[in-house]
């Protein structure tokens, strides 16, 4: 990492990983490419994670108690997540940061998280093959070729 990169790198980055290897490799691959120090937060889910994100909102509905215990202040500067199930968790972290710490957390989503709450994300990296041309025009969406790894 160059001196300029270290000056602009966030102090604290959380990578939300789960039991799906395809999601985990994308999050960790992006974090590795950025060269930032990262804390991996392994998120495990209950059956309630299958509820639509429009119901789950910015919440920990569907997240196990053990996973919830690891999501505490101090809040990160950046959260990077992948997949629909992680989107409400990332949004919840941003909300807690705003309520408890001045709202410093930025959230980045790899793959489209669904329309519910998508505008809460600071950046959504949507692979071209996801085929949703409407969302690719949104100001917080970056169209990417393939899946990062």
N, C-alpha and C positions, 0 to 999 in steps of 0.2 A: 504494500500500500504506500502510495506517495504521501509526502507531507501535506499536500493540498487535500487529498482524500481523507487523511486522518483528521484534518481540521473540520471537514464537513460531515464526517461520519456520525450517525446518531450514537448517543451514549449507550442506549439500551434498545436491543431489537429482540422481539420474541418471534419465533417460528412455530406456528401451530401445526403439529403433526398428528396423524391418526393411524388407524389400523389398515389403511389402504396404501400399499407401497407406492402406487402411482402418484398419489397426492404428496406423500412424504418426500419422494425423490425430487419433485418439482420445487417444493418449498426450500429444501436444503440446497438444491442446485442453484437457485436464485441467490440465496444467502451466501453461498460459497463464492459465486461470481462477483457479488458486491464487495466481498472482502471485509465485511463488518463483523464484529464480535456478536454472536448470537446465543440466546438462551432458547433451547428447544423446550417447548411446552407440549407434552404428549396429551392429547385430548382423547378420552374414551367416552363412548356414548351408551345411552340406554335406548330402549325401544322408542322413546318419545322423540328421539332425533329424527325419526322418520316423518314427523309432522311437517307440513309445509312451512317454509320460512316466513310466510305471511302470518302464521300463527305463532311461531317461535319468536319473531321479532328480534330485538336487541336483547337477548336473554341467554341464560344458561339452561333453558329447558332442554332436556335430553342429554345433559352432560353429567357424568358420574360424580359422586361426592369427592372422590380422590382427585379427579381432574380439577374440580372447582377449587380445591384447597391450594392448588399451585397458581391460581390466578388472583394475585393480591398485589397491592401497592408495595413498592414504588412501581408506577405504571411505566410501560415502555414508551420510547419515542416513536417506534414503528412496530407494527404487527404485520407479518406476512402469513397469509393463509391460502389454502387451496381447497376447492370443493364446496358444494352446497351446504353440507352439515357444519362446516367451520364458520360460515358467514355470520350467523347470529352471535357466535362467540366473539369474533373480531369486533362486531358492532357493539357488543356489551362492554368489551374492554375500553373502546373509545368513549362510550357513555360514562363509564366509571371514572376514566381519566378526566373527563370534563366536569363531572360532579365533585370529585374528590381532589383533583390536582391541577385544575386550570385548563384542562382540555388540550394537552400537548400531543396526545397519541394520534399518529397517522395510521390508517389501515390500508393495506394493499391486498388485493384478492387475485389469485391466479385462477382462471376459468370463471365463467359467468355465474354469479351466486344466486341468480333468479332476480326478478324485478323488485320484489319486496325488499326495500332498504338499500337497493343498489346505489342510490344517490349518496348514501352515507360514506361510501368508500372514497378514499382520496385517489386511488388508482385501481382499475380492474384491467388485468391483462387477459384478453380473450383470444384464444387460438383461432386462426382463420377457419379451421375445419369445424368449429362449433356452429357455423352457418347462421348467425343471427345478425343480418346486416343492419337492422334498426338500431341496435345498441352500439354498434361500432361508430355511430355518429355522436354519441354522448361525449361530453367534454372530459369525463373521468375514465374513458375506455381507451385502451391502447390495443390495437390489433397486432397479434404476433403470429409468426409462421411456426407451426408446430408447438409442442409442449416443452417448456424449459426443463433441463435436467442436468 
